[in-house]
Amino acid sequence: MSGSKLSDVSFDAAATQAPPPADEALLGLTVHGLPPAEQAEAALEQAERSRSGRLKMFLVLLVCAAPVIASYFTYYVIRPEGRRNFGELVSQQPTIPAAQVKTLDGQPFALQSLKGQWLLLSASGAACDEVCQNNLYLQRQLRESLGREKDRLDWVWLVTDDGEPPQALRAALDQATVLRVPQALVAQWLQPAAGQQLGEHLYVVDPLGHWMMRFPAQLSRSDAAKARKDLERLLRASSSWDQEGR
């Protein structure tokens, strides 16, 4: 009798362990499907962090560039004293070529090392005709006329051939940067006005290395004061971010 009861109890226990309802089976499948969902959530979080990082980097770059943007806005848009500039502004503003050139004594020189200063440039053959000599004279005089701000401006002569400058001229170039740069390379960077020659202009390059202004061809000494005012406005507009020296 006791054996029969035990058998009945075992049978009843087995009978109570019915298969789980369909909903529970589906729930089990859903639980097993969670890992892909967690991976997707992690991927979304990673994408969000990437977007946040890019935004922060953009804001940092914007803060760094703000003084430069403000100075150019001041010069190009507000135009101090409501006057038009004398020099012609260059719209594309090409940068200094990444090229190795030479000094007059044959030493290698990285052209992009000119960055970090405002530059007043002229370019011509070594023989240096009357126009060239006038440009060199005006470069020196314009720089000196800036007074205590003159150390923020370098004057540069680009010699576009293999000739040797006149010995008498060398003494006047002690404060100039004189570089031997092939004509073709200069022409890729600086451009004269329509109908003019490359060597007839003075060119202005900003500390970031962008050619941004060209003074009229064969600038006369009587017009040099107008060019000086342009230089003074440029230096004043950039004073918040540009300091003397490289």
Contacts in CASP RR format, 6 or more apart in sequence:
PFRMAT RR
TARGET T0000
AUTHOR 0000-0000-0000
METHOD contacts of the structure
MODEL  1
MSGSKLSDVSFDAAATQAPPPADEALLGLTVHGLPPAEQAEAALEQAERS
RSGRLKMFLVLLVCAAPVIASYFTYYVIRPEGRRNFGELVSQQPTIPAAQ
VKTLDGQPFALQSLKGQWLLLSASGAACDEVCQNNLYLQRQLRESLGREK
DRLDWVWLVTDDGEPPQALRAALDQATVLRVPQALVAQWLQPAAGQQLGE
HLYVVDPLGHWMMRFPAQLSRSDAAKARKDLERLLRASSSWDQEGR
67 240 0 8 1.000
67 241 0 8 1.000
68 208 0 8 1.000
68 238 0 8 1.000
68 241 0 8 1.000
70 240 0 8 1.000
71 237 0 8 1.000
71 238 0 8 1.000
71 239 0 8 1.000
71 240 0 8 1.000
71 241 0 8 1.000
72 237 0 8 1.000
74 80 0 8 1.000
74 237 0 8 1.000
75 85 0 8 1.000
75 233 0 8 1.000
75 234 0 8 1.000
75 237 0 8 1.000
76 89 0 8 1.000
79 85 0 8 1.000
80 233 0 8 1.000
80 236 0 8 1.000
80 237 0 8 1.000
83 229 0 8 1.000
85 213 0 8 1.000
85 230 0 8 1.000
85 233 0 8 1.000
86 215 0 8 1.000
86 216 0 8 1.000
86 223 0 8 1.000
86 226 0 8 1.000
86 227 0 8 1.000
86 229 0 8 1.000
86 230 0 8 1.000
87 213 0 8 1.000
87 214 0 8 1.000
87 215 0 8 1.000
87 216 0 8 1.000
87 226 0 8 1.000
87 227 0 8 1.000
87 230 0 8 1.000
88 193 0 8 1.000
88 213 0 8 1.000
88 214 0 8 1.000
88 215 0 8 1.000
88 216 0 8 1.000
89 212 0 8 1.000
89 213 0 8 1.000
90 211 0 8 1.000
90 212 0 8 1.000
90 213 0 8 1.000
90 214 0 8 1.000
93 210 0 8 1.000
93 211 0 8 1.000
93 212 0 8 1.000
94 189 0 8 1.000
94 210 0 8 1.000
94 211 0 8 1.000
95 208 0 8 1.000
95 209 0 8 1.000
95 210 0 8 1.000
95 211 0 8 1.000
96 111 0 8 1.000
96 112 0 8 1.000
96 114 0 8 1.000
96 115 0 8 1.000
96 189 0 8 1.000
96 205 0 8 1.000
96 209 0 8 1.000
96 211 0 8 1.000
97 111 0 8 1.000
97 112 0 8 1.000
97 185 0 8 1.000
97 188 0 8 1.000
97 189 0 8 1.000
98 111 0 8 1.000
98 112 0 8 1.000
99 111 0 8 1.000
99 112 0 8 1.000
99 181 0 8 1.000
99 185 0 8 1.000
100 108 0 8 1.000
100 109 0 8 1.000
100 110 0 8 1.000
100 111 0 8 1.000
101 108 0 8 1.000
101 109 0 8 1.000
101 111 0 8 1.000
101 179 0 8 1.000
101 180 0 8 1.000
101 181 0 8 1.000
101 182 0 8 1.000
101 185 0 8 1.000
102 108 0 8 1.000
102 109 0 8 1.000
102 179 0 8 1.000
102 180 0 8 1.000
103 109 0 8 1.000
103 178 0 8 1.000
103 179 0 8 1.000
103 180 0 8 1.000
104 159 0 8 1.000
104 164 0 8 1.000
104 165 0 8 1.000
104 178 0 8 1.000
104 179 0 8 1.000
104 180 0 8 1.000
106 180 0 8 1.000
109 179 0 8 1.000
111 179 0 8 1.000
111 181 0 8 1.000
112 209 0 8 1.000
113 246 0 8 1.000
114 154 0 8 1.000
114 156 0 8 1.000
114 177 0 8 1.000
114 205 0 8 1.000
114 209 0 8 1.000
115 207 0 8 1.000
115 208 0 8 1.000
115 209 0 8 1.000
115 246 0 8 1.000
116 207 0 8 1.000
116 208 0 8 1.000
116 209 0 8 1.000
116 242 0 8 1.000
116 245 0 8 1.000
116 246 0 8 1.000
117 152 0 8 1.000
117 153 0 8 1.000
117 154 0 8 1.000
117 207 0 8 1.000
117 244 0 8 1.000
117 245 0 8 1.000
117 246 0 8 1.000
118 152 0 8 1.000
118 153 0 8 1.000
118 154 0 8 1.000
118 204 0 8 1.000
118 205 0 8 1.000
118 206 0 8 1.000
118 207 0 8 1.000
118 231 0 8 1.000
118 234 0 8 1.000
118 235 0 8 1.000
118 238 0 8 1.000
118 242 0 8 1.000
119 153 0 8 1.000
119 154 0 8 1.000
119 155 0 8 1.000
119 156 0 8 1.000
119 203 0 8 1.000
119 204 0 8 1.000
119 205 0 8 1.000
119 209 0 8 1.000
120 139 0 8 1.000
120 142 0 8 1.000
120 143 0 8 1.000
120 153 0 8 1.000
120 154 0 8 1.000
120 155 0 8 1.000
120 156 0 8 1.000
120 202 0 8 1.000
120 203 0 8 1.000
120 204 0 8 1.000
120 231 0 8 1.000
121 155 0 8 1.000
121 156 0 8 1.000
121 157 0 8 1.000
121 158 0 8 1.000
121 190 0 8 1.000
121 202 0 8 1.000
121 203 0 8 1.000
121 204 0 8 1.000
121 205 0 8 1.000
122 132 0 8 1.000
122 135 0 8 1.000
122 136 0 8 1.000
122 139 0 8 1.000
122 156 0 8 1.000
122 157 0 8 1.000
122 158 0 8 1.000
122 199 0 8 1.000
122 201 0 8 1.000
122 202 0 8 1.000
122 203 0 8 1.000
123 157 0 8 1.000
123 158 0 8 1.000
123 159 0 8 1.000
123 160 0 8 1.000
123 181 0 8 1.000
123 186 0 8 1.000
123 190 0 8 1.000
123 198 0 8 1.000
123 199 0 8 1.000
123 203 0 8 1.000
124 131 0 8 1.000
124 132 0 8 1.000
124 135 0 8 1.000
124 157 0 8 1.000
124 158 0 8 1.000
124 159 0 8 1.000
124 160 0 8 1.000
124 198 0 8 1.000
124 199 0 8 1.000
125 132 0 8 1.000
125 159 0 8 1.000
125 160 0 8 1.000
125 161 0 8 1.000
125 163 0 8 1.000
126 159 0 8 1.000
126 161 0 8 1.000
126 162 0 8 1.000
126 163 0 8 1.000
126 164 0 8 1.000
126 165 0 8 1.000
127 163 0 8 1.000
127 165 0 8 1.000
127 166 0 8 1.000
128 136 0 8 1.000
128 165 0 8 1.000
128 166 0 8 1.000
128 169 0 8 1.000
131 199 0 8 1.000
131 200 0 8 1.000
131 218 0 8 1.000
132 199 0 8 1.000
133 169 0 8 1.000
134 218 0 8 1.000
134 219 0 8 1.000
134 221 0 8 1.000
135 199 0 8 1.000
135 202 0 8 1.000
135 219 0 8 1.000
136 157 0 8 1.000
136 169 0 8 1.000
136 172 0 8 1.000
136 173 0 8 1.000
136 176 0 8 1.000
137 172 0 8 1.000
137 221 0 8 1.000
138 202 0 8 1.000
138 219 0 8 1.000
138 221 0 8 1.000
138 224 0 8 1.000
138 227 0 8 1.000
139 155 0 8 1.000
139 157 0 8 1.000
139 176 0 8 1.000
139 202 0 8 1.000
140 155 0 8 1.000
140 172 0 8 1.000
140 175 0 8 1.000
140 176 0 8 1.000
141 224 0 8 1.000
142 155 0 8 1.000
142 224 0 8 1.000
142 227 0 8 1.000
142 228 0 8 1.000
142 231 0 8 1.000
143 150 0 8 1.000
143 153 0 8 1.000
143 154 0 8 1.000
143 155 0 8 1.000
143 175 0 8 1.000
144 150 0 8 1.000
145 228 0 8 1.000
146 152 0 8 1.000
146 153 0 8 1.000
146 228 0 8 1.000
146 231 0 8 1.000
146 232 0 8 1.000
146 235 0 8 1.000
149 232 0 8 1.000
149 235 0 8 1.000
149 244 0 8 1.000
151 244 0 8 1.000
151 245 0 8 1.000
152 235 0 8 1.000
152 242 0 8 1.000
152 243 0 8 1.000
152 244 0 8 1.000
152 245 0 8 1.000
153 231 0 8 1.000
153 235 0 8 1.000
154 177 0 8 1.000
155 175 0 8 1.000
155 176 0 8 1.000
155 177 0 8 1.000
156 176 0 8 1.000
156 177 0 8 1.000
156 178 0 8 1.000
156 179 0 8 1.000
157 173 0 8 1.000
157 176 0 8 1.000
157 177 0 8 1.000
157 178 0 8 1.000
157 179 0 8 1.000
158 179 0 8 1.000
158 181 0 8 1.000
158 186 0 8 1.000
159 165 0 8 1.000
159 178 0 8 1.000
159 179 0 8 1.000
159 180 0 8 1.000
159 181 0 8 1.000
160 181 0 8 1.000
160 182 0 8 1.000
160 183 0 8 1.000
160 186 0 8 1.000
160 198 0 8 1.000
161 183 0 8 1.000
162 180 0 8 1.000
165 173 0 8 1.000
165 178 0 8 1.000
183 198 0 8 1.000
186 198 0 8 1.000
187 198 0 8 1.000
189 211 0 8 1.000
190 198 0 8 1.000
190 201 0 8 1.000
190 203 0 8 1.000
190 211 0 8 1.000
190 214 0 8 1.000
191 198 0 8 1.000
191 214 0 8 1.000
192 198 0 8 1.000
192 199 0 8 1.000
192 200 0 8 1.000
192 201 0 8 1.000
192 214 0 8 1.000
192 217 0 8 1.000
193 201 0 8 1.000
193 214 0 8 1.000
193 216 0 8 1.000
193 217 0 8 1.000
196 217 0 8 1.000
197 217 0 8 1.000
200 217 0 8 1.000
200 218 0 8 1.000
201 214 0 8 1.000
201 215 0 8 1.000
201 216 0 8 1.000
201 217 0 8 1.000
201 219 0 8 1.000
202 214 0 8 1.000
202 215 0 8 1.000
202 219 0 8 1.000
202 227 0 8 1.000
203 211 0 8 1.000
203 213 0 8 1.000
203 214 0 8 1.000
203 215 0 8 1.000
204 211 0 8 1.000
204 212 0 8 1.000
204 213 0 8 1.000
204 214 0 8 1.000
204 215 0 8 1.000
204 230 0 8 1.000
204 231 0 8 1.000
204 234 0 8 1.000
205 211 0 8 1.000
205 212 0 8 1.000
206 212 0 8 1.000
206 234 0 8 1.000
206 238 0 8 1.000
207 238 0 8 1.000
207 242 0 8 1.000
213 230 0 8 1.000
213 234 0 8 1.000
215 227 0 8 1.000
215 230 0 8 1.000
216 223 0 8 1.000
219 227 0 8 1.000
235 242 0 8 1.000
END
